[in-house]
Amino acid sequence: MQDKTHLVDDITGHRRMRRNRKADWTRRLVQENRLTVDDLIWPIFIVPGSGIIDPIPAMPGVNRMSIDKAVEAAREAADLGIPALATFPNIEMELRDETGSNSLEANNLINKATAAIKKAVPEIGVITDVALDPFTSHGHDGILRDGEIVNDETVDQVARAAVMQADAGADIIAPSEMMDGRIGAIRMALDAAGHQSVGIMSYATKFASAFYGPYREAISTGGLLIGDKKTYYIDPANGTEAIRDAALDVEEGADMLMVKPGLPYLDICWRMKEAFGLPTFAYQVSGEYTQIRAAAMNGWIDGERAMLETLLSFKRAGCDGILTYFAVEVAKILAKR
């Protein structure tokens, strides 16, 4: 028999990586990571009123919704199999003050939205944030005193707000304000109020990022912000500090961990999952969403492929799920496959 060995066989030692790539069926057979609808959490924005669907200019395809419309959106998400929503309020300016006191109103916008969604669509999870930025007149996540975001007073307030959110029906509290000790304080407050079954998804590593701009437009805090958030968010240069920060949250009782933003911090996702083994999530934030959407709208990239590729990258980096504004769009695509 004629020897058909090729130079390439000698070079590779008869190992050819393309064998497993030669056909669709082999590629499917050896695929290491898959994106499913079970990986998706859909962040939505709530506004006062009724019958309102208000497009956000900086986030094409994303709307602010009144509670009745948010309930309809929750039903659509549940029907698509999306496990959970993350809700964010855009309250009236006259209700915002230096301490974010409206966060402690049991019947505030975020709590009314939670109650309405859980009543109408009980099977969908509701994840709420206790950061004060939607409620403050200065746009910061905590209480501002003499030019400083005060840690301990803010922790006291967000712990009280967490109990009210749980009372309204929130399934998971996701504190994003990055105050020291907040996870332990919230856990203690929830347990004391009888909410042992309410989980905590810690924004364990929230970076002082340039990618939050469109979100701040969505909740109307961009024009309010005094200074920056570098005294309490993590420096983007500091990976080891981020893991130390997450370790404290684990010790304090976090049930799940989140990395925010997502794509620029895939290394943190991997390190955090490897270090702690807890369910780990990435937040594909507004700036990440808008980059993909805007480039696609201009015909510069294939938007659908870029969207799915970035979400798959989070799975490859060890994430159990992703908060993404693409959730409904992705769920519809996956349902057709």
SEMIGU-339730 format. One record per residue: residue in three letters; x, y, z of N, C-alpha, C, CB in turn. Coordinates in steps of 0.1 Angstrom, whole numbers, plus 5000, padded with zeros to 4 digits. Each point is the difference from the previous one (the first is absolute). Glycine has a CB too. Layout:
BEGIN
ALAXYZXYZXYZXYZ
...
# end
This chain:
BEGIN
MET500849885000499250125000500950135000498149875012
GLN501550224980500750124999500050085013499550014975
ASP501650035030500150085012499650154997501849855010
LYS497150194996499450134997500350105011498249904986
THR502750065023500450095011500550144994500649805015
HIS498950304991500450144995501050065010497850034988
LEU502950075007501050075009499250055012501450074980
VAL497449985018499250055012499849895010498850164985
ASP501049725011499949895010501249985008498449894985
ASP502750125009501349995007500250125010501049884981
ILE498650245014500150125009499149995012500650134979
THR498249835019499050005011500049875008498650154986
GLY502249755010500049875007498749934997501550095017
HIS497949934971498749944996498850055008501349804993
ARG498950315013498950075008499550124992500949925022
ARG497850074973499550104992498750065008500949894978
MET499250235026498950075007498750014992501850125014
ARG498449894973498850024991499149884999501450174988
ARG499149715017499149884998498750035007502049854999
ASN498050215013498850025008499250124995501249895019
ARG499350184971499350124995499449974986501650155014
LYS498649734981499749984986498650014996502049865000
ALA497050115009498650004997499250065011500349804986
ASP498550245011499150065010499849915012498950134982
TRP500949745015499749905010501249985010498449894984
THR502850115010501249995009500250125008501049854984
ARG498850275010500150125008499050015012500850124979
ARG498049835018499050005011500449905010498250074984
LEU502349825012500349895009501150045010499449844982
VAL501650245014501150035009499950145006501449844986
GLN497550235012499950145005500150005015498550064980
GLU502450025025500250005014499150095009502349964994
ASN497250145000499150095007498850044991501950105013
ARG496949914994498850034993499250115007499949764992
LEU499650335001499150105005498649964999501650184994
THR497749825017498549965000499250115007500649765001
VAL498150234997499150105006500250015015498449974981
ASP502049915025500250005015501150085005499149774999
ASP501750284992501250095004499650145000501549834990
LEU497350215007499750144998499250075012500049954975
ILE500550175028499250085009499850134993501049905021
TRP497850154979499650124992499950125009498849854983
PRO502050255016499950135007498950094994502449985008
ILE496750075000499050094994499950125009498749814991
PHE500850305002499950135007498550045002502250074990
ILE497549975022498750035004499850155002499849785011
VAL499150284984499650145002498650015006501550074981
PRO498250045025498750025005499050024989500950115020
GLY497849874983498950024990499549874996501050204993
SER498249804996499449884994500050024985498649965020
GLY501549924973500050004985501250064994497650015001
ILE503549995006501250074995501049904995499650195016
ILE500949834972501149944994500950114994498849784995
ASP502350255012500850124997501449964995498750135017
PRO501549884970501449964995501150085006498949934979
ILE502250005024501250075005500950034989499849885022
PRO500550244975500850044988501449935000498750214999
ALA501949795012501449945001500049854999500750205013
MET498249744988499949855000498949964990500849985024
PRO499550034963499049964990499449865002501250154984
GLY497549845016499449885002499649975014501249924981
VAL499250175029499749985014499050125004502349885005
ASN496750085003499050105004499950015015498849954979
ARG500850175026499550015014498549964999501750185006
MET497849755004498649965000499350035013500749814984
SER498150235015499250015012499749865005498950214992
ILE500649785020499849875007499149904992500450125022
ASP498549944972499149914993500749944988498150135007
LYS502849954986500749954989501149905004499550214987
ALA501149825025501049915005499449865003501350205009
VAL497549804996499349885002499849924987498850105020
GLU500949974969499849944987501449944996498050154994
ALA503049935008501449964996500449875008500650244994
ALA499049765019500449895008499349874995500350155020
ARG498449864976499349894994500749954987497950095010
GLU502550004982500749964987501349935004499050204988
ALA501749855021501349945004499849865006500950235005
ALA498149765003499749875006499649904989499350115022
ASP499949934969499549914989501249964991497850115000
LEU503249975000501249974992501049915008499850214988
GLY499949775025500949925008501150075008499549824984
ILE500550325015501050085007499749985015500250174981
PRO500849795027499849975014499750125009501549824997
ALA499150305000499950115009500150144993500949855018
LEU498550254989500250144997500850075010497850004988
ALA502950105008500750095010499350144997502249875001
THR497250195010499350124998500750125005497949875002
PHE502050254991500650125004499050124998502349904994
PRO497550185017499050104999500650144995498849895018
ASN500450184975500350144996498950095007501149934977
ILE499150115035499050075008500050154997500249835018
GLU498750234986499950154998501150075006497549974998
MET502950144996501150085006499750065013500750054977
GLU498049985025499650075013500149905011498650164987
LEU501549715011500149905010501549975004497849904992
ARG503150165001501449975002500650105010500249904977
ASP500750055032500650105009501449945004497750075009
GLU503050005000501449975002500249865007500450245002
THR498649725005500149875006499249884993500250135021
GLY499149904968499349904993498949945009502049954987
SER497350145020499049955010498949934994500650195013
ASN499149834974498849934994500349854999499550204987
SER501849765014500349855000499449935012502150054988
LEU497550035023499449945012498550025000502150055012
GLU497349984977498650004999499549874996500050254994
ALA499249685014499649874997499249994987499949955024
ASN499450164972499250004988500650084989498049975014
ASN503450034986500750084989499949924987501550105017
LEU499049964972499849954987500649864998500150234992
ILE501149755013500649864998499249905007502250114998
ASN497349925014499349905008498649974994501250075020
LYS498150044975498749984993500249914988499250225009
ALA501949804983500349924988500249865004501050204989
THR499849775022500249865004498749945003502250065009
ALA497050005000498749945004499149974988500250125022
ALA499849974968499149984989500549894991499450245000
ILE501949754998500649904992499849865006501750164991
LYS498649835022499849875007498649965001502150055013
LYS497050044988498549965000499649954986499650175018
ALA500849894972499649964986500849894994499250234997
VAL502149765006500949904994500849945012500150134977
PRO499349795031500749965012501249904997497950035012
GLU502149924976501049904997501350064996498349854993
ILE501850285004501250074996500750065012499050054978
GLY502349945023500850065011500150154998501249785003
VAL498850295009500250145000501250035008497550054997
ILE503550024997501250045007500050155001501349804991
THR498950255021500050145002501350055006497549995004
ASP502850144993501250065005499650105011501149984977
VAL499850035033499850105011500950124999499249815014
ALA501650204976500850124999499250135000501749864987
LEU498850255018499250125001500050094988500449985024
ASP500449994966500150104989498750034993502249924997
PRO496849995002498750054994499250095009500049794987
PHE500450225025499250085010500750125005499049795007
THR502350234989500750125006500050114990501549855013
SER498650274992500150134992501450024994498150105014
HIS502949834991501350024995500549884992500550135020
GLY498749774978500449894991501049895005499650164983
HIS500749865030500949905006499249885006501750185005
ASP499049714997499449885004499849995015501049894982
GLY499550215025499950015015499650145005501749815002
ILE498350215011499750125006501250105000498349885015
LEU501450244980501150104999500050095012499849994975
ARG501350015032500250095012501350084998498649845015
ASP501350294984501250085000501049964989499750055025
GLY499849924963500849964989500549855000500650234999
GLU498949695011500449865001498849915000502050075014
ILE498249824979499049905000500249915012499850004975
VAL499350025035500349945013499649855000499650225011
ASN501349704994499849854998498949955010502449984993
ASP497850045020499249935010498650045000502049985013
GLU497750154985498650054999499349944988500750215013
THR500149794976499449944988499749855002501350164986
VAL499649775020499749855003498849995008502449954999
ASP497450135011498849995009498750024991501350095020
GLN498850014971498850034992499749894989500550245004
VAL500649714990499749904989499549875006501850104986
ALA498749875027499549885007498550015003502349965010
ARG497350164994498550025002499349994987500550155020
ALA500049914969499350004987499949864995500950234995
ALA500149685008500049874995498949925007502450014997
VAL497350015015498949945007498650044993501349995022
MET498650144975498850044994499849944986500250225013
GLN500949774980500049944986499649855002501750164991
ALA498849775019499649865002498649995004502349955007
ASP497250155001498650005004499150014988500650115022
ALA499949974968499250024988500049884991500550245001
GLY500449665001500049884992501349974993497650034998
ALA503450065004501349974993500549875004500550254999
ASP500049674991500649875002501550015003498349904985
ILE502350195009501550025003500350155001500549794987
ILE500250255023500550135002501450014994498650045021
ALA501650064970501350014993500650145003499349844982
PRO501450175029500650135004501250044992499249965023
SER500750164971501050044990500850125005498649914982
GLU501150145030500650135004501449995005497850085006
MET502749804996501549975003500450065014500450004975
MET498750015034500450045014500649885007498350185001
ASP502749855008500649895008499049955010502350104997
GLY497649765004499149945010498649994996501550095016
ARG498149954972498650004997499449874999500450214988
ILE500349695007499549864998499649945013501349974979
GLY499650045031499749955013498850075007502449935002
ALA497650204996498950085006498649964994501750195005
ILE498349804982498849964993499549865004500650154981
ARG500449765020499649865003499450005014501949914986
MET498750165024499550005013498650075001502450015008
ALA497450104984498750065000499049924994501150224999
LEU499249714990499049914994499649895009501050064977
ASP500049885029499749885009499250055012502149894993
ALA498250225013499350055011498550034997502150105009
ALA497749934978498650034995499349884995500750234994
GLY499949655007499449884996500249964985498450045018
HIS502550034976500249984986501249914997499050234995
GLN501149665012501249914998500149954986499849945024
SER499050054969500149944986500350104990498349845007
VAL501850294996500450104990501550004999498050145006
GLY502549844981501450004997500650134999499649784989
ILE501850225011500750124997501049974989499850085024
MET500050004965501049994989500850135001498449874985
SER502850115020500950125002500650054987500549915023
TYR499450224975500950064990501450005006498150154991
ALA502549735009501249985007501250084995499249785005
THR500850244982501150084994499450094990501749815003
LYS498050315002499550114991501050104998497749965009
PHE502750064979501250084997499650154996501249794992
ALA499750305011499850144996500250014985500850085023
SER498249894969500149974986499450124992499849765004
ALA500650254983499550094991498849954993502250094996
PHE497349795007499049934992498650025006501749844993
TYR498150255017498750015007499250124995501049905020
GLY499550184971499350124995498649984996502250084993
PRO497549834998498649994995499049965012500949944977
TYR499649985032499249965012499650125008501149785001
ARG499950315001499750125007499050094994502349995009
GLU497750014977498950074993498649935003501750074982
ALA498449805018498749925002499350035013501049824985
ILE499850205026499450035013500250155003500449765007
SER500050324984500050155001500950045011497850014991
THR503449935010501050045010501250074994499249825015
GLY501050164972501250054994500350155002499749834983
GLY499250255016500250145002500050055014498950034979
LEU500949875030499950035014501449985007497649945000
LEU503249974994501149955007501150115004499649784988
ILE500750225025501050105004501349925002498250155012
GLY502849894981501349935001499949864993500550125021
ASP500249784985500049874994499849905011501550074981
LYS498649805016499749895009501349925004497749994991
LYS503450075007501349935002500349975014500850104980
THR498649965030500349985014499349875005500350255003
TYR498849704989499349875004499949894989498750145016
TYR501549904972500149894989501449964999498050104988
ILE502349795006501349944999500850064988499249795011
ASP502050244991500950054989500149894989501350155016
PRO498449884971500149904990501449944999498350134988
ALA502749935017501349945000500349895010500850214992
ASN498249775017500349925012499249865000500550215013
GLY500149694982499449875000500049935013500649984977
THR500650035030500249935013499150065010502349944995
GLU497650205005499150075010498549954997501650205001
ALA498149784987498649964997499749865006500150134979
ILE500949785020499849875006499950015015501249894981
ARG499650195025499950025015498750065004502450045001
ASP497050054991498750065002499049895000500750224990
ALA499349705000499149894998500149905012500150024975
ALA501149955030500249915011499350055012502249934991
LEU497850205012499350055011498549984999501850175003
ASP497649854985498649984998499649855002500050194984
VAL500949725011499849865003499949975015501249944978
GLU499850115029500049985015498850065006502550005000
GLU497050114995498850065006498749944997501350214999
GLY498749694991498849934998499350014986499750025024
ALA501150044966499450014987499749864994501350214997
ASP497649784997499649874993500549994986498049995015
MET502150124978500550014987500950124998497949894992
LEU502950114998501050114998499850054986501649905016
MET498650234982499950074987501350084997497550015003
VAL502849994984501150094995499350104991501849815001
LYS498650325001499450114993501150104997497749965010
PRO502450094978499549954987500449854997500050244992
GLY499649724996500349864996501249984992497649965002
LEU502350084985501049964990501450055003498250004984
PRO502050125021501450045003500649935012499450224991
TYR499849695016500449945013499849855000499550215012
LEU500749734976499849854999501049935009499150034977
ASP502150035025501049945008499549995015501850084984
ILE497550025020499550015014498949895001500550255002
CYS498749744988498949895000500749865003498550144984
TRP502549835008500749885002500749985013500450004976
ARG500350105029500750005012499049985012501850144991
MET497149935008499049995011499349875001499650244997
LYS500149704991499449875000500949895005498650074981
GLU502749945015501049915004500350015015501050014978
ALA498950115027500450035014498949955010501450194993
PHE497349835003498949995010499049894997500350245005
GLY499649734982499049904996498650035002501749845006
LEU498050284997498650055001499450024987500550105023
PRO498249904975499450044988500550144996497949865005
THR502650164983500650124996499350064988502249925009
PHE497650214991499350074989500850124995497849925010
ALA501950114978500650124994498950094996502149884992
TYR498150255010499050104995500650064987499150055024
GLN500249924965500450064987499350145000500249784988
VAL500650325017499450135003499650084988501350005021
SER498150124982499450084989501050044989498450085017
GLY502849954987501050044990500449894991500850175016
GLU499249714990500349884991498949984991501449905018
TYR497450104987498849994991500050104989498749915019
THR501550224984499950104991501049994989499050155017
GLN502249814987501149994989499649904990501750055017
ILE497849834987499649904990498850054992500849825016
ARG498250244991498850044993500350114990498649945020
ALA502250164984500350114991500849964988499950155020
ALA501149764983500849954988499249924991502050005014
ALA497049924991499149934991499150094992500149815017
MET499450294990499150094993500750084989498750025021
ASN502649994980500850074989500549904990500650185017
GLY499149694985500449914990501549965001498350084985
TRP502349955026501549985002500349855005500350255005
ILE498749695002500249875005498749924998501750075016
ASP498349804984498849925001499550005014500849854980
GLY498250225023499650025014499649885007499250224993
GLU500149695000499549885006501249915004497850014987
ARG503149975004501249925003500850065011500049924976
ALA500250215024500850065010499349995014500950164983
MET497849865017499349985012500149865006498450174992
LEU501449735000500149865005501549975003498049944986
GLU502950115007501449965003500550065013500450004975
THR499150135028500450055013499449935011500350224989
LEU498449745010499449935011500649875002497950124995
LEU502549814994500749875002501350025006498849914980
SER501950205018501350025007499850005015500850134980
PHE498149925025499850005015499949855005498950234998
LYS500449694994499949865004501449935000497749994990
ARG503150045000501349954999500950045011499850004975
ALA499950125030500850065011499549955014500550204986
GLY498649715014499549935013498750065005502449965004
CYS497050134989498750055006498949904999500850234993
ASP498349785017498849925000498950074993500749895021
GLY499450244977498950074994500550154997498349865011
ILE500850214982500450134995498850105001501749904985
LEU498550215021499050115000500250074987499850025025
THR499249984966500250064987498750074995501849834995
TYR498350284999498950074994499649934987500750215010
PHE500149704985499649914988499249885004502150084990
ALA497549915022499449875005498949954992500750065022
VAL498350034975498849964993500449964985498550155015
GLU502349944979500449974986500749874999500250244996
VAL500749735014500849885000499049885002502150125008
ALA497049895001499149895004499249964987499950085024
LYS499750024968499249974988500949934990498650205004
ILE502649844995500949934990500349865005501150224994
LEU499149765018500349865005498849914999501650105016
ALA497249964985498849924999499849944986498950155018
LYS501749924972499849954986501149904997499150224994
ARG501849755014501149914997499649865003501750185004
# end
